Amino acid sequence: MPLATPLKAIMALTAALTTTGCASIVSESRYPVSIQSNPPGASYEIIDQSGFSVLRGQTPDQVTLDAGAGYFDGEAYKVVFRKEGYASTTQALDSGIDGWYWGNILFGGLIGLLVIDPISGAMFSLPDHVSADLGSETPSDA
């Protein structure tokens, strides 16, 4: 019976690799993003690609955002920065393909490549920061 234990381990490993995606195992579908501005203390609003406001806060800050927006659809955010006395500015925060997604070719198979990682959003990643320079203070009308 000693052969049964290694065989069970191999079968369990094979099942794990064929029922999950490579990016789902190694990466996340939600990412921490640092939000900075110059000058600090600006308010920000994060708007998703559907036009919904998902978060608001004040710089500097760190938030956690979903990288995927749906099946084979990476999220694209707009971050609007505002501070009294300065011109507002908008920065893009777009997802990209996570490098671990391509590991499905070797390890995750078609299930990971076409189903698990695209549905979970793990095939996408987000930059670790977004920042804005609000420029010089604008003169007030006195």
KADANOR-V258858 format. One line per field, one symbol per residue. phi: phi as a letter, one per 30 degrees, with the letter a starting at -180 (. if undefined). psi: psi as a letter, one per 40 degrees, with the letter a starting at -180 (. if undefined). burial: # if it has 9 or more other ideal C-beta (glycine too) atoms within 8 Angstrom, else .. A space follows every 10 residues. Layout:
BEGIN
phi = ???
psi = ???
burial = ???
END
This chain:
BEGIN
phi = .ddddddddd dddddddccb cddddccccb bdbdcbbbdd iddbbccddd jddcababdd abbcbddccl ehbddbcccc cbaejbddbb bdbcdbdded edddecccid dddcbedddd iddcbcddab bbcdiddddd dc
psi = eddddddddd dddddddeei idddddaieh ihhhhiihii eiiihhhiee ehhdiiahii ihihihdiea hfhiihihhh hihheihiih iigiiihhde deeddddead dddecdddde eeeiiiieih iiheaihiii h.
burial = .......... ......##.# #####.#.#. #.#####... .#######.. ......#.#. #.#.#.###. ...####### ###..#.##. #.#.#.##.# #.##...##. ###.####.# ######...# ##.#...... ..
END
